[in-house]
Each structure stands twice: as C-alpha cells, then as structure tokens.
Amino acid sequence: RVIENRISSNYFYYITCIMARHCVALTCFALVIQMHFVKEARADVSKMPGTTVLPNGRYVNCAPRHNLSKEDCVREAPTFEGASLDNNIAIGYWQHIVFGCSISTEGGRIFYNENPEAISDGKYRPVCKALAKEVVLLPIDHEGIHCQTDHGFSIDECVTAAASVGGNLRGGDRLIIGDWPNAPPGCFIEASDNAIHFSTRIDGYNDGYFQPVCIRGEDQATLSPSGK
C-alpha cells in the first residue's frame, strides 16, 4: 500500500509538472501574440497620413488624390483642429457639403460626404491629406523673389499648400486667380491679409508685397532682375 501511495504521488507530481509546463507555454504564446498585435497596431498608426484643414469656401476642395477615405476620416477625427467630437460623425450624400471629409464652421461637427459632384455652400472646411512636398513661405519685402523652377505648386495644390503656412481665402469664397505683372508667378500670399492667390503670368515681377509659396528645397527661391 505504501508503494502504491508513492506511485500515485509520483504520478500526480508528473501530471502536475506537465500541466504547469503547458500553462507556461500557453502564457508565453499568448504574450507573443499580444506583442505581435501591439506591434501591428503601432505600425498602422505610423502609416496614418498627415492632414491639413483648409479654409472654408464655396469652391475649395482637396487637391486631386488628397481626399481622405471614409475610414481615415473616422479614425483621425480626434486629431482635427477645430473639430467637435460631441456628436457622431455624419456620413451621407449631400449637395451642399464639400465632397469627402470636412468640419462644419457652425459647431465643428465632422461630416463625410459621399457625393463627388457636391458644391459646398461655404460653411465646411475640407480636411485633406497633407501634401507630401514640404511647404515654405518666402519672406516679404524682397522685390523680384519667386519660386525656383520646379519648386512651385500647381493651381490644384495652391490652397492646400498656402493654407498650411497661414494663408486664407479672401471673403471666404475661393482662390484668387489672375494675370498680374507685379506679382510672382504661381501660388502666393498677399501680405496685407494673407489672401491666397495664383498668378498664371510666368514672367510676373514680385514688387515685394507678395510671399511666394514654394516647395522646400536646396534652390527653392530665386530673384528676377530688377525691373523685369
């Protein structure tokens, strides 16, 4: 009977050790899985695109290929400057709200409009993907200064780029486009009120009252000869 008790005790000890080893293995496996998902989640966060909130205006839209997806709009909503999270994000198909992700100027509610043909009534600020190109605002009071060749923004990118360095829309309406002999070519901000402009005149001469909006680079700016 003593021998039988010893055998039973040894068997119980053996089974206990096996179970303990399995528990340790399962715990380690669970930790590895948890670390994997945490790593993946962090990787997803690092891949989130930056955003730019544009000024509101009837004809203001994100630059081509810079609209946020519905998923990005919902996920990044807590990071939007000036947005209110008191209400749920409104998702729908409207004619008067800017296409894509936007913030209402009346209360800060976030909207996502699925209608690509919509024309904003001017009460919504588009939220766009930040431009991959780094923006630099050239100084004022430098006659003849303008962006160097290949360092200027297109007309489609102008509002997004200029808004990121403090530009706004005069009258809250639209980008001002013209052909001015006394302004730099391309995208620029008028210093008196930070209004965003785009000049189609390639030989325009900056009289010093305008700040060109350029793509940052080693040779981002140049000076035209005096009187040009």
N, C-alpha and C positions, 0 to 999 in steps of 0.2 A: 504493500500500500504506500510505503514511503517512497519507493522507486516510482510508482505511478504518479504520486503527487509532484515529484521532481520533474518527471517528463511533462506533466501538464503545465507546470510553472515555466519550464523552458520553452514549451510550445507557445504559451501565452506571450512570453517575452519576445520570442521570434516574430510572432504576428504583430505585436506592438511596434517593434522596430521597423518592420516592413511598411506598416501604415504610416509611421512617422516620416519615413523616407519619401513615401508618396506625397504626403502633405507638403513637405519641404519643396519637392519637385514642382508640385502644382502651384505653390505660392510663388516660386521663382518664375515659373512660366507666366503666371498672371502679371507679375511685375514687369517682365519683358514686354508682354502685350501692351500693358498700360503705358510704358515708356515709348513704345513704338507709336501709339496713337497720339501721345502728347507731342512727340517729335513731328508727326504728320500735321497735327493741328498748328504747331508753330510754323511749319513750312508754309501752310496755307495762308497764315496771317502775313508772312513776309512777302507773299506774292500778290497781296491786295494792291490794286493800283491806287496811286495818289489821286486826290480830287481837287477840283477848282470850282468855287461857287461864282458864277458870273453875275453881273448886274442885271436887273430885270429890264425888259424892253420888249416891244411888240415883235420885233424881228430878230431877237437874239436867240441863237441856238448854239449847241455844242459844235465844235469843228468836226468835219467828217471823220468817222471812225472813232470819235471820242465820247459817244454816248455811253453811259453806264448801263449794264444789263439790269434787269429787274432784280436779280439775285444780289448783285453788287450794291444796288441802291438800298435794299433792305438791310444787308449786312453792315454796310458802312454808315448807315444813318446816324448812329451816335457820334460820329466824328464831324458831322456837317456843321460849319459855323453858322449860327443864327437860326438853327432848326429847333423846333419844339417837339419833344417826344411824349407830350401829354396825351396825344391822340395816336391811334394806329395809322400806319402809312396807308394812304388812299391809293388804290390801284384801279384804273378804269380806262374808258375810251371817251375822251372829251374833245371838243372842237376848239375850246378857248384856252387850254392849258398847254404849255410848251411840251413837245414830244420828249419822252424819257423821264429822267429823274429831275425833280425841281422842288424848290421851297417857296411856299406862299409868303408874300410880303405882308399878308394880313393874318398874323398869328403864328407864322413859322411852321405850319403843318407841311409834311413831306408828301408829295404826290409822285406817282409813276403813271404817265400817260402812254398807252399803247397805240395811239393814233399818230402815225408818222406824217400825216397831212395837216395836223393841227397848227393853228396860228395863235400864239399867245396873246392875251388881252393886255399884257404888260405887267401883270400882277404876280408873276412867278419868276424866280431866279433859277436858271438851269444849273444843275450840278453835273460836271463833266469829268472825264478822266484828265488828269494833268498832262500837259504836253511833255513828251519825252525830252524835248530840247530845253535846255536851261535858258531862262529869260533874263536879260539885263536891260535896264533903263539907262540910256546915256544921259549925261548931265546937260543942264540948261546953260544958256549964255555962251555957247560955243558956236559961232557962225560957221556954216558950211558942214557941220558934223552930220553924218548919216551912217547907216549900217553898211558894212563892207559887203561886197558881192558874196552871195551865198550865205549871208548871215542875217537876212531879213525874213520876216514871217509873211506867209501868204495872206490874202484877204480873208480866207476862211478861218485862219488861225488867229487873226489880229485881236479880236475881242477877248478870246481866252488868254492869249499871251499878255495883253495890256492890262487886263483885269487883275492878273496875278501880281502886278507891280504897282497897283493903286489906281489904275485907270477906271473911268466910269463913262456912262452914256449920257450925253447932254440931253436934258429933258426926259431922261428915262425911256428913250424910244429906240434908237438904232445907231449903228456905226455910221459915222460921217465919212462919206466917200467924195473925193473931189480931185481936181487937177490944178494944183496951186504952184505957182512959180517960186513962192517964198517959203515953201515947206519942204522937208526932206521926203524923198520917195519912200513908199511903203507905209508901214504901221508906225504911228507915233502918238504921243500925248501932248495936248496943248497945256502949257504950264499954268495958265491962269485959272483953269477949273478942272484940270485932269481929264478933259473930254478925249475920248478915243477917236482917232482919225485914220484914214488910209488914203494916201495920195497915189494916183496912177501915173503921175508925171515922173518919168525916170530921171530927168535932168533937173528936178527941183533943187533950189538952193536954200538951205535952212538959215533963216535970218536970226536965229538964236532964241526964238520964243517957243521952240518945239523940242520935245525929247523923243528921239527915235527909240523904238522897242526892237531889240535885236536878239539874235541867238548868241549866247555867250561863246566866246572862242578866243584863240590867240590873236587874231586880227579881226575883231568884231566891229570896229569903227574906223572911219576914215574921214578926212576933211576935203571938201571940194575947194578948188582955187577961189580966192576972193572975187566976188562979182560974177561967178559962174551961174 
